[in-house]
Amino acid sequence: MHDPMFAFDTKLADLVFDYCRERLSLDPVPLDFGGAGARFDEVLAGLIAEGRKDPAAVLRVFTEQLATSVVSVDSPRFLAFIPAAPTKAALLFDMVVSCSSLQGTSWLEAAGAIAAENQALGVLAELAGLPPGAGGCFVSGGTAGNLSALLVAREQGRARPAGVAGTPRVACSDEAHSSIGKALLVLGLEPLVVPTSGHRLTGDALGSALAGLSPSELPVAVVATAGTTNAGFVDDLAGVAAVARAEGLWFHVDAAYGGAALFSPSERARLSGIEHADSFIVDPHKWLFAPFDCAALLYADPPAARAVHTQSAAYLDPIHAVGEVQWNPSDYAIHLTRRARGLPFWFSLAVNGTAAYADAIDEVVATARAAARLVDAAPHLELVCEPDLSIVLFRRLGWERRDYEAWAARLLAAQVAFVLPTTFEGESVARLVFLHPDTGLDIVNEILDSTA
Ligand SMILES: *Cc1c(COP(=O)(O)O)cnc(C)c1O
C-alpha cells in the first residue's frame, strides 16, 4: 500500500528535520513575540482544504507567521511565568518518542519504555528519600499530578475508621498553587485554608488549625508547597509532615517547580521533610530541563494509588493479568493512554549525568542571588524578599501597575526580555524567574538598567 499520507517521503522528512536541526542549533533562540492582535485568520485562511498542499508552503506559514508569534519559553531572556530550558538530549529524544509512537500505558505492551521511565522516577524517589517500593508515573503536568494524588488522598480519608463528617476537606495555605483549588473543585473537596507565617505553611499553624476538630472533622489531606510559583517559598515540610503523621492526614507535597532543588546538595536541605510525603509531584518540564509535557508523580505506597486509579474494562483485562512483575502507569493517575513522556527526561539524565543537573540548578540559584544583590545595589530598586530558590521579586520606587506593564511591554518589544509584574502583599512588583542556565548577569543588568 502506498497511500502518500503514510509513505515515507524523503523530501518531507528533510524539510522537517532541517527545520528541527536549525532550531536546535540556534544559540540562543530568538525571544520572539506573543503575537497578540495578529490576524491569524488571514494567515490560516484556506490552508486546510480538500486537496493536498505543498508541505514546504505549509511549513513556511508555520516558520514565518506562526512560530514567530510564540514567545520562546526556552530563551534565556524569558523570565516570566515559569520558563523552560530543555537539554538538547531531551529535545532530541522527544523526537524519538514521537517518531516511534512510543506509548507507555501498560507493561504488557510497553515494558521497555516503562522500565526506563521508572528508572528516572526512581532517581527522583531516591533523592527525595521516599521508602523503597515508592513509585508512580509521569503525567502531563503538575495539575494532573496534584489531581491524581488528591483523589487517592480523598479515598483513603473516606476509608478511615472515624469516617468523614460532611464534605471532605484538604488543608492547604492560601499560597497553594491554583491547580490545588481546581483539583478540590473537581474532586468535590473543600479547602481548609491555613494562614501562613512569612508566606510559609508551618507545622505549628497546621496544628492550630486542626486543634479541637474531632477525628471525623479532620481534613483528609494536607498540601504543602516546595517552591511557591509566585515567589518561590518553600513551606515547613518537616513540621507539616510531623503534624500530618500525628493526625493521620495524607501528606502531599507540590514541588512542581522547587522539586528540582532535590538534585542540589546545597539546596536539598530546604526540602527536608519531603521524605515523609505520601505523594509528591515535580515537573521535569519546569526546572529539570525536559520538554513539555512532563510531570513526575510519586507515591510512597503505590498500591494505595493503584486501588483507586486502576481502570477496569473487559478489553483491558489482559493488562491486569497477574503473574510477572508489572507496572502499568495507567494504574497511578487519571489517565489511560499516554505517551512515554518520561523518556526525554530519562535519556537526558543518562546522557548528561545527575551531577550536571546539580550544577545547572546551583548555577541558576547563584544567578538569582546575584540578581538580588544587584537590586540591593540600585538606589531606585528594592528587593521585596530574599529568594529561597530562583524567583526574585523587586519594586521600582514610584512605579504603579501600569508602569510595570509598560516596562514589560517595552522589554519584549526591544527583545531584551519577557518579564511580567505580579502582586505581592497587595502591591504590584516586578518578578524575575531564573531557570535557564544561560541567563547570565549581562541579561540581568540589561533588565535592571531598563528600570532607570
Ligand atoms: C506550575 C505549578 C503547578 C502546575 O503545574 P502544570 O505543569 O502547569 O500543570 C502546580 N504547582 C506549582 C507549585 C507550580 O509551580
The ligand as an ORCA input file, in Angstrom:
! r2SCAN-3c Opt
* xyz 0 1
  C       3.463     25.056     37.718
  C       2.926     24.607     39.009
  C       1.820     23.759     39.066
  C       1.047     23.356     37.839
  O       1.828     22.576     37.010
  P       1.459     22.438     35.437
  O       2.568     21.596     34.942
  O       1.465     23.847     34.898
  O       0.126     21.820     35.336
  C       1.405     23.304     40.296
  N       2.044     23.685     41.411
  C       3.095     24.518     41.405
  C       3.754     24.886     42.687
  C       3.573     25.012     40.193
  O       4.629     25.826     40.192
*
